[in-house]
């Protein structure tokens, strides 16, 4: 069983949304997943339509006096269960102060054989609970917004891990990304140099993510082909492979779909160009015939009559000129149609491509 904690010192960076969607993607890949909501706000519990209620309270759970099977709840999604949070989780820091750092892992020991992956949705803080998470998790998935302040919290996290002498892998990834902003692109590029363990996938800014609060569902269930949904699937593939939970290298196709879904402008233009090219190709064929008739009939007759009374050199000079003047209108129409259908002809492998 692997434990992945979605954690950040900073709030409002998409921790809960990422925890929900990554857990759903992992469950869809065939893994048995447990989502443990550690935040007293119980947002993850709310998203999966579970009551924020824990039998016996959190103190009984941490002490080991509560049977895990009695507090874990199933969800509407196959292979995905949730350990709900409630408002009593606000006391977790005080409860864990006297406990060893690995207490959370020991709490999960009874269900170690029941799940392949546990995802922890953590509150934004540096506390006794945070230290428990750092010591128990196999990796920290750290969502960050591509801004200077968000990067600063990542530096603070790494400095704190060094201070308390905990060597847990930190895998940052970007959320709420707006590729139109120069600052976002610059920050994303700079992080690659400083953090080699950075995940290559990122989650674009989209109103679809905000709709999770209304739908109370993972994005993949109500907007499967949206850019965030595709991006989360791609991100999970990368995480799953790093954790040795997935064997098939399916990151590349998923990333290709993500980029295709994200470019909302290019696809319609391509479709419109395809229609225009089809019409252009049809128009170019009839335009070519009048041009050939003009060149073979009218222009040829005039030079023939002049050839008997004049020299061959002048008639040879006049022949191309006559041909140009006669096919001037047809050439314009033909060139326009041909230029429109050039791109389509290459794509279809027709005469234009040849």
C-alpha positions as CSV (number, residue, x, y, z in Angstrom):
1,X,0.0,0.0,0.0
2,X,1.3,3.4,-1.0
3,X,0.4,6.7,0.8
4,X,0.4,9.9,-1.2
5,X,-0.4,13.2,0.6
6,X,-1.8,16.2,-1.3
7,X,-0.2,18.9,0.8
8,X,0.6,22.6,0.6
9,X,1.4,25.3,3.2
10,X,-0.6,27.7,1.2
11,X,-4.4,27.5,0.9
12,X,-6.5,28.0,-2.2
13,X,-4.1,26.2,-4.6
14,X,-6.4,23.3,-5.5
15,X,-5.5,20.6,-2.9
16,X,-8.9,19.2,-2.3
17,X,-9.9,19.3,-6.0
18,X,-6.6,17.5,-6.9
19,X,-7.1,14.9,-4.1
20,X,-10.6,14.1,-5.3
21,X,-9.8,13.9,-9.0
22,X,-6.5,12.0,-8.6
23,X,-8.3,9.5,-6.3
24,X,-11.0,9.0,-8.9
25,X,-8.5,8.5,-11.7
26,X,-6.6,6.0,-9.6
27,X,-9.8,4.1,-8.9
28,X,-10.7,4.1,-12.6
29,X,-7.3,2.6,-13.4
30,X,-8.3,-0.5,-11.4
31,X,-6.6,0.3,-8.0
32,X,-8.3,0.0,-4.7
33,X,-8.2,3.6,-3.3
34,X,-8.9,5.1,0.1
35,X,-9.3,8.9,0.3
36,X,-8.7,10.1,3.9
37,X,-10.0,13.6,4.5
38,X,-7.8,15.2,7.2
39,X,-9.2,18.7,6.9
40,X,-11.8,19.8,9.5
41,X,-13.6,21.7,6.8
42,X,-14.4,18.3,5.3
43,X,-14.5,19.6,1.7
44,X,-13.4,16.2,0.2
45,X,-16.1,14.5,2.3
46,X,-18.6,16.9,0.8
47,X,-17.4,16.4,-2.7
48,X,-18.1,12.6,-2.6
49,X,-21.5,13.1,-1.0
50,X,-20.6,11.6,2.4
51,X,-21.8,12.8,5.8
52,X,-19.1,14.6,7.8
53,X,-19.5,12.2,10.7
54,X,-17.0,9.9,12.4
55,X,-18.2,7.3,14.8
56,X,-16.4,7.7,18.1
57,X,-14.7,10.9,17.1
58,X,-11.1,11.4,15.8
59,X,-9.5,10.8,19.2
60,X,-10.8,7.2,19.3
61,X,-9.7,6.7,15.8
62,X,-6.1,7.9,16.4
63,X,-5.8,5.9,19.6
64,X,-6.6,2.7,17.7
65,X,-9.7,1.9,19.7
66,X,-12.0,2.4,16.7
67,X,-12.4,-0.4,14.1
68,X,-11.4,1.1,10.7
69,X,-14.1,-0.9,8.9
70,X,-16.7,0.9,10.9
71,X,-15.7,4.4,9.9
72,X,-14.7,4.0,6.3
73,X,-17.5,4.7,3.9
74,X,-18.0,3.6,0.3
75,X,-18.7,6.1,-2.4
76,X,-20.7,6.2,-5.6
77,X,-17.5,5.2,-7.5
78,X,-16.1,1.7,-7.9
79,X,-12.9,1.0,-6.0
80,X,-13.0,4.3,-4.2
81,X,-13.7,4.6,-0.4
82,X,-13.5,7.6,1.9
83,X,-12.5,8.1,5.5
84,X,-14.6,11.1,6.2
85,X,-13.6,14.2,8.2
86,X,-15.7,16.1,10.8
87,X,-15.2,19.3,12.8
88,X,-13.5,17.4,15.6
89,X,-10.5,17.1,13.3
90,X,-9.6,20.6,14.5
91,X,-8.2,18.8,17.6
92,X,-5.9,16.6,15.6
93,X,-2.8,18.7,16.3
94,X,-3.3,18.4,20.1
95,X,-4.0,14.7,19.9
96,X,-0.9,14.0,17.9
97,X,1.5,16.1,19.9
98,X,2.5,13.3,22.2
99,X,2.4,10.6,19.5
100,X,5.3,9.3,17.4
101,X,5.7,10.7,13.9
102,X,4.5,7.5,12.2
103,X,1.2,7.3,14.1
104,X,-1.0,8.0,11.0
105,X,0.7,5.1,9.2
106,X,0.0,2.8,12.1
107,X,-3.7,3.9,12.1
108,X,-3.9,2.7,8.5
109,X,-2.1,-0.6,9.2
110,X,-5.4,-2.7,9.7
111,X,-6.5,-1.8,6.1
112,X,-3.0,-2.2,4.5
113,X,-4.1,-5.3,2.6
114,X,-7.4,-3.8,1.5
115,X,-6.1,-0.9,-0.5
116,X,-3.4,-0.2,-3.1
117,X,-3.3,3.5,-2.5
118,X,-4.2,6.0,0.2
119,X,-4.6,9.6,-0.7
120,X,-4.5,12.1,2.1
121,X,-6.2,15.5,1.7
122,X,-4.3,17.7,4.1
123,X,-5.2,21.1,5.6
124,X,-2.9,24.0,4.8
125,X,-0.7,24.3,7.9
126,X,2.7,23.5,9.5
127,X,1.8,21.6,12.7
128,X,2.0,18.2,14.5
129,X,-0.4,16.8,11.9
130,X,1.9,18.0,9.1
131,X,4.8,16.2,10.7
132,X,2.8,13.1,10.9
133,X,1.9,13.4,7.2
134,X,5.5,13.9,6.2
135,X,6.7,10.9,8.2
136,X,3.9,8.6,7.0
137,X,3.6,9.5,3.3
138,X,5.6,7.9,0.5
139,X,5.4,11.2,-1.4
140,X,4.1,14.7,-1.1
141,X,2.1,15.9,-4.0
142,X,2.4,19.7,-3.8
143,X,0.0,21.8,-5.9
144,X,1.3,25.3,-6.6
145,X,0.0,28.2,-8.5
146,X,2.7,29.7,-10.9
147,X,3.2,32.8,-8.9
148,X,6.1,34.0,-6.8
149,X,4.4,33.7,-3.4
150,X,3.3,30.1,-4.2
151,X,6.9,29.2,-5.1
152,X,8.0,30.8,-1.8
153,X,5.9,28.3,0.2
154,X,7.5,25.5,-1.7
155,X,10.9,26.7,-0.6
156,X,9.6,27.0,3.0
157,X,8.4,23.4,2.9
158,X,11.7,22.1,1.7
159,X,13.5,24.1,4.3
160,X,11.2,22.7,7.1
161,X,11.7,19.1,5.9
162,X,15.5,19.6,6.1
163,X,15.1,21.2,9.6
164,X,13.2,18.3,11.1
165,X,15.3,15.8,9.2
166,X,12.6,14.1,7.1
167,X,13.5,12.8,3.7
168,X,10.2,12.5,1.9
169,X,10.0,13.0,-1.9
170,X,8.3,16.3,-2.9
171,X,6.6,16.2,-6.2
172,X,5.3,19.7,-7.1
173,X,2.8,20.3,-9.9
174,X,1.1,23.4,-11.2
175,X,-2.6,24.2,-10.9
176,X,-4.7,27.1,-12.0
177,X,-2.4,27.7,-14.9
178,X,-3.2,30.4,-17.4
179,X,-0.8,30.0,-20.4
180,X,-1.7,33.4,-21.7
181,X,0.1,35.0,-18.8
182,X,3.9,35.6,-19.3
183,X,4.4,35.3,-15.5
184,X,2.9,31.9,-15.4
185,X,5.1,30.6,-18.3
186,X,8.2,32.1,-16.7
187,X,7.6,30.6,-13.3
188,X,6.8,27.2,-14.7
189,X,10.0,27.3,-16.7
190,X,12.1,28.4,-13.8
191,X,10.8,25.6,-11.5
192,X,12.1,22.9,-13.9
193,X,15.7,23.9,-13.3
194,X,15.4,24.0,-9.4
195,X,13.1,21.0,-8.9
196,X,13.9,17.9,-11.0
197,X,11.2,15.9,-9.3
198,X,8.5,18.3,-10.6
199,X,5.6,16.5,-12.3
200,X,5.4,17.4,-16.0
201,X,1.6,17.5,-15.9
202,X,-0.3,20.7,-14.9
203,X,-3.9,21.6,-14.4
204,X,-5.2,24.6,-16.4
205,X,-7.4,27.3,-15.0
206,X,-11.0,26.5,-15.8
207,X,-14.5,27.1,-14.5
208,X,-15.1,23.4,-14.8
209,X,-13.0,22.9,-11.6
210,X,-15.3,25.4,-9.8
211,X,-18.3,23.4,-10.9
212,X,-17.2,20.5,-8.6
213,X,-18.8,22.3,-5.7
214,X,-22.2,22.4,-7.5
215,X,-22.0,18.9,-9.0
216,X,-20.3,17.3,-5.9
217,X,-18.5,14.9,-8.2
218,X,-15.1,14.4,-9.7
219,X,-14.6,16.3,-13.0
220,X,-14.3,13.2,-15.0
221,X,-17.9,12.2,-14.2
222,X,-19.6,15.4,-15.5
223,X,-17.1,16.8,-18.0
224,X,-15.0,13.9,-19.1
225,X,-13.5,15.6,-22.2
226,X,-12.7,18.9,-20.6
227,X,-9.2,20.1,-20.4
228,X,-8.9,19.7,-16.5
229,X,-10.3,16.2,-16.7
230,X,-7.9,15.1,-19.3
231,X,-5.0,16.8,-17.5
232,X,-5.8,15.1,-14.2
233,X,-5.8,11.7,-16.0
234,X,-2.4,12.5,-17.5
235,X,-1.1,13.7,-14.2
236,X,-2.3,10.5,-12.4
237,X,-0.6,8.3,-15.1
238,X,2.7,10.0,-14.3
239,X,2.2,9.7,-10.5
240,X,1.1,6.1,-10.7
241,X,4.2,5.1,-12.7
242,X,6.5,6.9,-10.2
243,X,4.8,5.0,-7.4
244,X,5.2,1.7,-9.3
245,X,1.4,1.2,-9.3
246,X,1.0,1.5,-13.0
247,X,3.1,-0.4,-15.5
248,X,1.8,0.7,-18.9
249,X,3.5,3.9,-20.2
250,X,0.3,5.7,-21.1
251,X,1.4,9.2,-20.3
252,X,2.2,10.3,-23.9
253,X,-1.3,9.5,-25.3
254,X,-3.0,11.2,-22.4
255,X,-0.8,14.2,-22.7
256,X,-1.6,14.5,-26.4
257,X,-5.3,14.4,-25.5
258,X,-4.8,17.1,-22.9
259,X,-3.1,19.5,-25.3
260,X,-5.8,18.8,-27.9
261,X,-8.6,19.5,-25.4
262,X,-6.8,22.6,-24.1
263,X,-6.5,24.3,-27.5
264,X,-10.1,25.4,-28.0
265,X,-9.4,27.7,-30.8
266,X,-7.3,25.6,-33.2
267,X,-9.8,22.8,-33.6
268,X,-12.7,24.9,-35.0
269,X,-10.4,26.7,-37.3
270,X,-9.1,23.4,-38.7
271,X,-12.6,22.1,-39.2
272,X,-13.6,25.3,-41.1
273,X,-10.5,25.2,-43.2
274,X,-11.3,21.6,-44.1
275,X,-14.7,22.6,-45.4
276,X,-13.3,25.5,-47.3
277,X,-10.6,23.4,-48.9
278,X,-13.2,20.8,-50.0
279,X,-15.1,23.5,-51.8
280,X,-12.0,25.0,-53.2
281,X,-10.8,21.7,-54.6
282,X,-14.2,21.2,-56.3
283,X,-14.0,24.7,-57.7
284,X,-10.5,24.3,-59.0
285,X,-11.3,21.4,-61.4
286,X,-13.9,23.2,-63.6
287,X,-11.7,26.4,-63.6
288,X,-8.8,24.5,-65.1
289,X,-10.9,23.4,-68.2
290,X,-11.8,26.9,-69.5
291,X,-8.2,27.9,-69.1
292,X,-7.0,25.0,-71.3
293,X,-9.7,25.6,-74.0
294,X,-8.8,29.3,-74.2
295,X,-5.2,28.4,-74.6
296,X,-5.8,25.8,-77.3
297,X,-8.5,27.6,-79.4
298,X,-8.7,31.4,-79.5
299,X,-5.1,32.4,-78.9
300,X,-3.8,29.7,-81.3
301,X,-6.1,31.0,-84.2
302,X,-4.8,34.6,-84.2
303,X,-1.1,33.8,-84.4
304,X,-1.8,31.3,-87.2
305,X,-3.3,34.0,-89.4
306,X,-0.3,36.3,-88.8
307,X,2.3,33.7,-89.4
308,X,1.8,33.8,-93.2
309,X,2.5,37.6,-93.5
310,X,5.1,38.0,-90.7
311,X,8.2,36.5,-89.3
312,X,8.1,33.5,-87.0
313,X,10.0,35.3,-84.2
314,X,7.4,38.0,-83.7
315,X,4.5,35.5,-83.8
316,X,6.3,33.4,-81.2
317,X,6.6,36.5,-79.0
318,X,2.9,37.4,-79.4
319,X,1.7,33.8,-78.8
320,X,2.5,33.8,-75.0
321,X,1.2,37.4,-74.7
322,X,-2.1,36.4,-76.3
323,X,-2.4,33.3,-74.2
324,X,-1.9,35.4,-71.0
325,X,-4.5,37.9,-72.0
326,X,-7.1,35.3,-72.9
327,X,-6.7,33.2,-69.7
328,X,-6.3,36.2,-67.3
329,X,-9.7,35.9,-65.7
330,X,-9.6,32.1,-65.6
331,X,-6.1,32.1,-64.0
332,X,-7.2,34.3,-61.2
333,X,-10.1,32.1,-60.3
334,X,-8.0,29.0,-60.7
335,X,-5.2,30.4,-58.5
336,X,-7.6,31.4,-55.7
337,X,-9.2,28.0,-55.7
338,X,-5.9,26.2,-55.9
339,X,-4.4,28.1,-52.9
340,X,-7.4,27.4,-50.8
341,X,-7.3,23.7,-51.5
342,X,-3.5,23.3,-51.3
343,X,-3.4,22.5,-47.6
344,X,-6.3,20.1,-47.9
345,X,-4.8,18.4,-50.9
346,X,-1.6,17.7,-49.0
347,X,-3.5,16.4,-46.0
348,X,-5.6,14.0,-48.1
349,X,-2.7,12.9,-50.3
350,X,-4.4,13.9,-53.5
351,X,-3.1,15.5,-56.7
352,X,-2.1,18.7,-55.0
353,X,0.1,16.8,-52.5
354,X,1.8,15.0,-55.4
